[in-house]
Amino acid sequence: MIRGEEKRRTCGRKRALELYLHIPFCVRKCGYCDFLSFSAKEEQREAYVKQLCQEIQTVGESVKQSASEYEVVTLFFGGGTPSVLEPEQIQRILDVVRAHFDVREDAEISMEMNPGTLGEGQEENSRLLGYKNAGINRVSLGLQSADNAQLRILGRIHTWEQFLESFRRAREAGFSNINIDLMSALPGQTEQSWESSLRLAAELGPEHISAYSLIIEEGTPFYERYTGKGEKDLPDEDTERKMYERTGRILEEYGFSRYEISNYAKVGKECRHNLGYWTGVEYLGFGLGASSYYNGYRFANTEKMALYMRADMAKEDALSAVRGEMHFVTEKEAMEEFMFLGLRLMAGVSLDGFEERFGRPMEAVYGEILKKFCGMGLLEKGKQRGGWRYWLTEDGISVSNQVMCEFLDPEIGPFA
């Protein structure tokens, strides 16, 4: 068994655990996407589901044999596009999870869906009901833009009108917790067109909106198309900043609160799965390329499909064959992650929480950095939620990556 850190987050008397299930398939890869995803035939998808189920079973049995009890508090189907799988396949995966893990009755079970994969009319109704009956209780619909011209540029396989129909049918199927994904700083996008997409999405009344800026990743078609001579097609930094600043104010009009740098929710509808990532809850990732943070170690499955598929997942030693190096998270790294990830949240980081976890005052470890950023107006200290905390100011959010990176190595930080 793996030895790990003594202090861990708990759920009652049990340790809280999150599960991530990676479905790497999509109908067509979007031009901006650098995620581990690709198209596959029906028989390949079915073979993958069987292998995934066997991995879940073997790992679940190993977890049951560990010294401490775990309780699964969230599950997340990500991709790729999980909705390319049939409802029956999602049902089988969740049946295996429930059979081999202790899943809390009110666990949040999220699934990413693409409107272009749900079919039309009665077929769409049937698929959505199938996913709900399987146990999915939170849906994340990938809209990205309400402008059909921008959707074509992105390479999306749906239109705004198809999205509207999918959203309506998801409500009819009984989904009461829906997220909409949106992207800003798109090629040719203006502040006005971004605001239009934002308002159209908010007027639908979802419980959650994720609003991210487009990042041009090396190795994608967009990298070739929009770097160098093509840069003029993208909004400049000043326009992008204005888009971000307007986002929070606009969504506040519709009853959304920003609880994380790029995420907005109605009261009580924050994504519990992502909150777990940002606050240090342990998680196990299943499937191709999936990452884990478990028992004090970080590790990830192989991104090579052939290697993943030929492993005998029924044997526990096969897991070693599909995983890369297991990295033990040192106390120094854990403290860095506490600061780096926690500052993504609008509530910031708790001084009491830091000392309870590490046995040392936060200001004894990071006092000089905290003082410097407070002096620069990028961090603020105050009482929230019954205790003293530090959080990013509006100015700090605009340079959040630079601020947070300094906690990783204060010797060489950008503000040193």
Secondary structure, DSSP 8 states (H G I E B T S, - for coil): -----S---EETTEEEEEEEEEE-B-SS--TT--SS-B---HHHHHHHHHHHHHHHHHHHHHHHTSSS-EEEEEEEEEES-GGGS-HHHHHHHHHHHHHHS-EEEEEEEEEEE-GGGS-SHHHHHHHHHHHHHHT--EEEEEEE-S-HHHHHHHT-S--HHHHHHHHHHHHHTT---EEEEEEES-TT--HHHHHHHHHHHHTT--SEEEEEE----TTSHHHHHHSGGGGGGS--HHHHHHHHHHHHHHHHHTT-EEEETTEEESTT-S-HHHHHHHTT-EEEEESTT-EEEETTEEEEB-S-HHHHHHS-TTSTHHHHHHB---EE--HHHHHHHHHHHHTTBTT-EEHHHHHHHHSS-HHHHHHHHHHHHHHTTSEEEEEETTEEEEEE-HHHHHTHHHHHHHTT-TTS-TT-
